[in-house]
Amino acid sequence: MRRVYISGPMTGLPDLNRPAFLEAAKKLRSYGHEVINPAEVCSSDESWPSAMRKDIRLLMDADCIVTLPGWEHSRGARLEVYVASQLEMPVYSMSTFLRLCTHAIEEVGVRQLALDL
């Protein structure tokens, strides 16, 4: 089991994109992972800097980061991915991570999301 941090776009999206975060958390938990989900922690009335400080602290407790579609267009998600990559934390797209979970029994080599930061 891994502690997985979910990163994705929130700002400017309806309901802060919570449905996508909650669905991702549900899928990850179904594979037995402990999920750190910023959509379950931050409130919609919180300022962006305050939410990001909280999120970065939560990220530090994760084993890896899993990105939702559109993360690359989100200032906050890009910051989270940058911090994770600089700290040599594995970064995966959601689809890649779910494929790895599906094939975990085979214990195949893990491929990380390639980032040119």
Contacts in CASP RR format, 6 or more apart in sequence:
PFRMAT RR
TARGET T0000
AUTHOR 0000-0000-0000
METHOD contacts of the structure
MODEL  1
MRRVYISGPMTGLPDLNRPAFLEAAKKLRSYGHEVINPAEVCSSDESWPS
AMRKDIRLLMDADCIVTLPGWEHSRGARLEVYVASQLEMPVYSMSTFLRL
CTHAIEEVGVRQLALDL
1 32 0 8 1.000
1 33 0 8 1.000
1 34 0 8 1.000
2 33 0 8 1.000
2 34 0 8 1.000
2 63 0 8 1.000
2 64 0 8 1.000
3 33 0 8 1.000
3 34 0 8 1.000
3 35 0 8 1.000
3 36 0 8 1.000
3 61 0 8 1.000
3 62 0 8 1.000
3 63 0 8 1.000
3 64 0 8 1.000
4 28 0 8 1.000
4 33 0 8 1.000
4 34 0 8 1.000
4 35 0 8 1.000
4 36 0 8 1.000
4 62 0 8 1.000
4 63 0 8 1.000
4 64 0 8 1.000
4 65 0 8 1.000
4 66 0 8 1.000
4 97 0 8 1.000
5 36 0 8 1.000
5 38 0 8 1.000
5 58 0 8 1.000
5 59 0 8 1.000
5 62 0 8 1.000
5 64 0 8 1.000
5 65 0 8 1.000
5 66 0 8 1.000
5 80 0 8 1.000
5 84 0 8 1.000
6 21 0 8 1.000
6 24 0 8 1.000
6 25 0 8 1.000
6 28 0 8 1.000
6 35 0 8 1.000
6 36 0 8 1.000
6 37 0 8 1.000
6 38 0 8 1.000
6 39 0 8 1.000
6 65 0 8 1.000
6 66 0 8 1.000
6 68 0 8 1.000
7 38 0 8 1.000
7 59 0 8 1.000
7 65 0 8 1.000
7 66 0 8 1.000
7 67 0 8 1.000
7 68 0 8 1.000
7 71 0 8 1.000
7 76 0 8 1.000
7 77 0 8 1.000
7 80 0 8 1.000
7 81 0 8 1.000
7 84 0 8 1.000
8 17 0 8 1.000
8 20 0 8 1.000
8 21 0 8 1.000
8 67 0 8 1.000
8 68 0 8 1.000
8 70 0 8 1.000
8 71 0 8 1.000
8 74 0 8 1.000
8 76 0 8 1.000
8 77 0 8 1.000
8 80 0 8 1.000
9 17 0 8 1.000
9 68 0 8 1.000
9 70 0 8 1.000
9 71 0 8 1.000
9 73 0 8 1.000
9 74 0 8 1.000
9 77 0 8 1.000
10 16 0 8 1.000
10 17 0 8 1.000
10 21 0 8 1.000
10 38 0 8 1.000
10 39 0 8 1.000
10 74 0 8 1.000
10 76 0 8 1.000
11 48 0 8 1.000
11 74 0 8 1.000
11 75 0 8 1.000
11 76 0 8 1.000
16 39 0 8 1.000
16 42 0 8 1.000
16 44 0 8 1.000
17 39 0 8 1.000
17 68 0 8 1.000
18 39 0 8 1.000
20 68 0 8 1.000
20 69 0 8 1.000
21 37 0 8 1.000
21 38 0 8 1.000
21 39 0 8 1.000
21 40 0 8 1.000
21 68 0 8 1.000
22 37 0 8 1.000
22 39 0 8 1.000
22 40 0 8 1.000
24 37 0 8 1.000
24 66 0 8 1.000
24 68 0 8 1.000
24 94 0 8 1.000
25 35 0 8 1.000
25 37 0 8 1.000
25 39 0 8 1.000
25 40 0 8 1.000
27 94 0 8 1.000
27 98 0 8 1.000
28 35 0 8 1.000
28 66 0 8 1.000
28 97 0 8 1.000
28 101 0 8 1.000
29 35 0 8 1.000
31 98 0 8 1.000
31 101 0 8 1.000
33 101 0 8 1.000
36 58 0 8 1.000
36 59 0 8 1.000
36 61 0 8 1.000
36 62 0 8 1.000
38 51 0 8 1.000
38 54 0 8 1.000
38 55 0 8 1.000
38 58 0 8 1.000
41 54 0 8 1.000
41 55 0 8 1.000
41 58 0 8 1.000
42 51 0 8 1.000
42 54 0 8 1.000
42 55 0 8 1.000
46 54 0 8 1.000
48 76 0 8 1.000
52 76 0 8 1.000
52 79 0 8 1.000
55 76 0 8 1.000
55 80 0 8 1.000
56 79 0 8 1.000
56 80 0 8 1.000
56 83 0 8 1.000
59 65 0 8 1.000
59 80 0 8 1.000
59 83 0 8 1.000
59 84 0 8 1.000
62 84 0 8 1.000
62 89 0 8 1.000
63 89 0 8 1.000
63 90 0 8 1.000
64 84 0 8 1.000
64 89 0 8 1.000
64 90 0 8 1.000
64 91 0 8 1.000
64 92 0 8 1.000
64 97 0 8 1.000
65 80 0 8 1.000
65 81 0 8 1.000
65 84 0 8 1.000
65 89 0 8 1.000
65 90 0 8 1.000
65 91 0 8 1.000
65 92 0 8 1.000
66 92 0 8 1.000
66 93 0 8 1.000
66 94 0 8 1.000
66 97 0 8 1.000
67 77 0 8 1.000
67 81 0 8 1.000
67 91 0 8 1.000
67 92 0 8 1.000
67 93 0 8 1.000
67 94 0 8 1.000
67 113 0 8 1.000
68 77 0 8 1.000
68 94 0 8 1.000
69 94 0 8 1.000
70 77 0 8 1.000
71 77 0 8 1.000
71 78 0 8 1.000
71 81 0 8 1.000
72 78 0 8 1.000
81 91 0 8 1.000
81 115 0 8 1.000
81 117 0 8 1.000
82 117 0 8 1.000
84 90 0 8 1.000
84 91 0 8 1.000
85 91 0 8 1.000
85 115 0 8 1.000
85 117 0 8 1.000
86 117 0 8 1.000
90 110 0 8 1.000
90 112 0 8 1.000
91 112 0 8 1.000
91 113 0 8 1.000
91 115 0 8 1.000
92 100 0 8 1.000
92 112 0 8 1.000
92 113 0 8 1.000
93 113 0 8 1.000
96 111 0 8 1.000
96 113 0 8 1.000
100 108 0 8 1.000
100 110 0 8 1.000
END
